[in-house]
Amino acid sequence: MAQWKCSICGYIYDESTGDPKSGIAGGTLFENLPDKWTCPVCGAGKESFTRVPSEDVHAGSATTVSDVIVAELVAWGVTLVFGLPGTSSLGMVDAIRKNPGIRYIVVRHEENAAMAASAYNKLTGKLAACLTIAGPGATNLATGLYDAKEDHASVISLNGQVETQYTGPGGIQEIDQDAFFRPITVYNNTIYEKNMAVLLLTRALKYAIIGKGVAQISVPNDIQKQPLDSQYCTRESCISSPDILPPDEQIDKAAGAINAAKNPVILAGWGAFSEAETILAIAEKIKAPILTTFRAKGILPEDNPWVIGILGNVGSPHARSLANEADLIVTLGVGFSKFTNVPVEKPLVQIDIDPIKLGRNSHSVGLWGNSRCVLPKLLSRLKEKEEGTVKIRLADMKREWDLQRDREADSSAVPIRPPFIMKVLSDVIPEDAVISLDVGENQWWFGRNFRITHQRFAMSGYLATMGFGFPGAIAAKIAFPDRSVFCITGDGGFSMGMADFVTAVKYNLPMIVIVLNNQQLGMIRVEQMMEHYPNYATDLLNPDFARYAEVCGGTGITVSHPDDLRPAILNAISLRCPVILDVITDPQRF
């Protein structure tokens, strides 16, 4: 059976499937079509069609390049794709439709697709994909993919591209995608020859996993639809666990430095998040307080007697005091953000999978390796220290910090104050919930005032981009369908991605979106104040977010009085549908 292409619009008449719209049965040869038959898309006559050549070893294959690519994704464990369909990605979209092992979540903006894919990897460690069209679809992914790049989240980005014979000046929706994605990716390529499709895809997947970043593959429209038999394809494979261990003498050196320290502290970062039990065992053995970076908040419950909280701009003064007083800081998977402000002039013992982060000063001991592999070996070499008064002092510090936050949480203030919102959320959000956190004032209050136990949360770390919160919540609910999901966001951040609230409704993704609505870009307002600028250009004209939720098919609740907040959140949890909780709050700091 042959294929015939309309030279006017590009429609393909496939003799094997016929033309259902015109009642032409499958198996009807093109030459046997009625003389008056016309293209079902543009109305052109038979004379406008030319036969599609098919002379290669794959010509008789029942699968296309797109089918093979999607099957390969599923074989690598990629079962979730976020994106938008369009002209230059139709072959890939149809291959997803036909494959039961993969799910396509259609969003309203590609930036949200990339944010969701990034959040999915941060929360699960699994790879998610984006799939969009050439040109504007690809460029719209950039911010979300840059978030993945900066936070070392593994994402595979698949993008349509215009047909290869049309590349060049004047192409519609055509950009140089190889050049565009180069600064964002750990791997970046275009499939110009179908026999290279599987090799390039598997290489991209390997780079995304091992390189912990974004891999991008562009697939021209015509190549997507060409027949391809996977048995003729070359592919690469990937090691399952890239474990790295430093030599024993280096671990001995680090253990010696810790054993000699009189006042050590532990700073746990995102790179050590999965090793909470071993970190706690080390703290108990050497009698050291545990500080965390913001991203590692929740590595252990904050009511643990050894955990003092976040070191950095949103942390307590006690955490800063302990870091400043320490004669040794043990950093575990720490990125050394300026907002954490680690006192790098002090002696350090560093453990990190990225060797570039090691050696922050001339008197640091660097251990290049996975925390999962290194920490048990380090623990076995450490000497048990006497407890002394360390634990008593930590208890006093924690009590003092809790009392300060309790005083900030004024339950009588109207408009509702953010510290009170975070206190109520700390009490009400279930311990197994997943939280997606946006950037802005809401993030500052969460870091400072939310008392985390066993909840998981995701955020935009180094890129710190507003608009991450809501698509992150979509990813969280898909990843953990049986757990409560909360998005904590501001009115500025939520309005950047709110069009996809209908996506949560469409796919029946129950979640609670807590909007701290102060009608301000609150963080910018504070930054202007800190730099002695007058307040300017930060006021927001907001819609009625609760009514918006109802129009989209979800539920909206407006809360303006402190006494109504707790029952409103409990009610939202019970509804089992997408809910926007519009909390009218105050732009004042306290």
C-alpha positions, 0 to 999 in steps of 0.5 A, a space after each residue: 500500500 502506497 502513500 500520496 501527499 497533497 502538494 497544497 496542504 501536505 495531507 497524506 492519503 494512505 491506501 491502507 487506511 483510505 479516507 474515512 471522511 469521504 467513505 473511502 474504505 481502507 485498501 483502496 488504491 489511489 488510482 481507484 479513487 473517484 475522479 471527483 474525489 478531493 483532499 479532505 483538508 484543503 479540497 484540492 483535486 487528485 492531480 495535486 497529489 504525488 506519490 511518497 517514495 518509500 524505497 528503503 529497508 524500513 519501507 514495510 515496517 508497521 512502525 514509524 520513527 515516532 512509534 519507535 521513539 515512544 516505545 524506547 521512552 517507555 522502555 527507559 521508564 519514561 511514562 509521563 509527558 507534559 506538553 502541547 500538540 501542534 503541526 510539527 509534533 503530530 507524529 509524536 503525539 499520535 505515537 503516544 496515543 497508540 502506546 498504553 505505557 505512556 501518558 500525555 498531560 496536555 497543558 495550556 502553556 509550555 512553560 508549565 509543562 517544563 516546570 511540571 517535568 522538573 518538579 516531577 524529577 525533584 519529587 520522585 527521581 524519575 524522568 519526565 518528558 516535555 513534548 512541544 512543537 517547533 519554534 514558539 513551543 520550544 522557546 516557551 519551555 525555556 524557563 522551566 527547563 532552565 529551572 531543571 538545569 539549575 537544580 540538576 533535575 533530569 528532564 528529556 525535552 522532545 520538540 518537533 521541527 519543521 520538515 528538513 527540506 524547508 529549513 532556512 530563512 522564511 520557515 514558519 515556526 522555525 528557529 535554530 533549536 540546536 543553538 537555542 537549547 545549547 546553553 540549557 542542556 547537558 545534551 542537545 541534538 536533532 534527528 536528521 536521519 531516521 536510522 540515528 533516531 534510537 541512538 540519539 534518543 538513548 544517548 540523550 536519556 543517558 546524559 539526562 540521567 547521569 548528567 542530572 540535567 536537560 537533554 533535548 532532541 528535535 525531530 523534524 516533522 517528516 522524519 517523525 512519520 517515516 517507517 522504522 524497524 527498531 531491529 535495525 537501530 543502534 542504541 546505548 544503555 545506561 548504568 543504573 547507579 553511578 556510585 562514587 567513593 573516595 579512597 579510604 585514606 581521604 575518608 580517614 582524613 575527614 573522620 580525623 578532622 571531625 573527631 578533633 573538632 570541639 564544636 562541629 555542626 552538620 549542614 545537610 543539603 539537597 544532595 544528601 536528602 535521602 540519607 536522613 537516618 545516617 545523618 542523624 546517627 552521625 549527629 548523635 555520635 559526635 553531638 553536633 547540631 543539624 542545620 539544613 539548606 532551604 531545599 533540604 528543609 524536612 530532611 528530618 522533622 524540625 521537632 527532632 532535638 538535633 535539628 535547629 533548622 535552616 541556615 540562611 536568609 529565612 532561617 533562625 538567628 540560632 542557626 546562624 550563631 551555631 554556624 559562626 561558633 563552629 570550629 568545623 562545618 560538615 557539609 553534605 550535598 550543599 550547593 553554597 548558595 549566597 542565600 545560605 551564606 555558609 561561612 566558608 572561611 571555617 574548616 570544612 569537611 565536604 561530601 558532594 557528588 560534584 567535585 567542582 563544589 569541593 575545596 571551598 577553602 585551603 583547609 577543607 577536606 573534600 570527599 567526592 562521592 554519593 552521600 549514600 555511599 560515603 556517609 556509612 563509611 564515615 560514620 564507622 570511623 567517628 568517635 563517640 563524644 560526650 553529650 555535655 550541654 549541647 543538647 540542653 542548649 539546642 532545646 533552649 534555642 528551639 524553644 526560644 525560636 518557637 516562642 518567637 514564631 508563636 508571637 509573630 502568628 497573631 491570631 487576631 490580626 485582620 488582614 490575616 498575617 502570613 506567620 499565622 497562615 503558616 502556623 495553621 498550615 503546619 497544624 493542618 497539612 497531613 504529615 504525608 502531604 506533598 507541597 509545591 512551593 512558589 517563589 516570593 513572600 510566600 516562600 520566605 514565610 514558608 521557610 521561616 514559619 512552616 514547621 515541617 514534619 514528614 511532608 515532602 516539598 519541591 521548589 525552584 531553587 537556584 533559578 528561583 522563578 515565580 510560577 513554579 508552584 502550581 505546575 509543580 503541584 500538578 506533577 506532585 498529584 500525578 506522582 502521588 495520587 493517594 497523598 494530599 497535595 498543596 500548592 503554597 503560592 502568592 497572587 503574583 506567582 499563581 497568576 503566572 500559571 493559573 491558566 492550567 487550573 483547568 488542567 487540574 480539573 480536566 485530569 481530576 487532580 485534587 489539590 489545594 492551592 493556597 494563594 497568599 493574596 496581598 495584592 502586591 509583589 510582596 518580596 519586591 516591595 520589601 527589596 525596595 524598602 531594604 535598598 531605600 527605594 520608594 515602593 513602585 510598580 508592585 501593586 497587583 490588580 487581581 481577579 476573584 481567584 475563588 470565582 475563577 476556580 468555580 468557573 474552571 470547574 473546581 471549588 473556590 473559597 475566600 478567607 479573610 478572617 483568621 477564625 475561618 482559615 483552619 475550617 476552610 483548609 479542612 473543608 478543602 481537603 475533604 472536597 477531593 477536587 481542585 480547590 483555590 483557597 484565596 487567603 486575603 493577607 497583609 503586605 506588612 512583614 509582621 
